[in-house]
């Protein structure tokens, strides 16, 4: 089992920045795609960004965040970060850290929430206009 704990959510004005953190514990933190989904009420979870722990897969970003969000990892701390710049009101959502044990591409997992292995409890991001 892998336990994922998010932090760093909050409220900022449009154009601002936030950094989310996700710390993993439990099972050996080795060959995973780990990253972020987001969800608003009444909508499905959307994969936002993901990174492979061994860098064997290209980093994944959904089109709407490319150039504004950056996912990175610190393997010594078992932590993945999502740095979000130029935030827009439409970025407001509950952000969930997620992990999938895989040697395949992160895109193949972070476009299909039903096949994700592990989820965090979420952290709320609110962007005001």
Secondary structure, 3 states (H helix, E strand, C coil): CEEEEEECCEEEECCCCEEEEEEEEECCCCCEEEEEEEECCCCCCEEEEEEECCCCCCCEECHHHCCCEEEEEECCCCEEEEEECCCCHHHCEEEEEEEEECCCCHHHHHCCHHHCCEECCCEEEEEEC
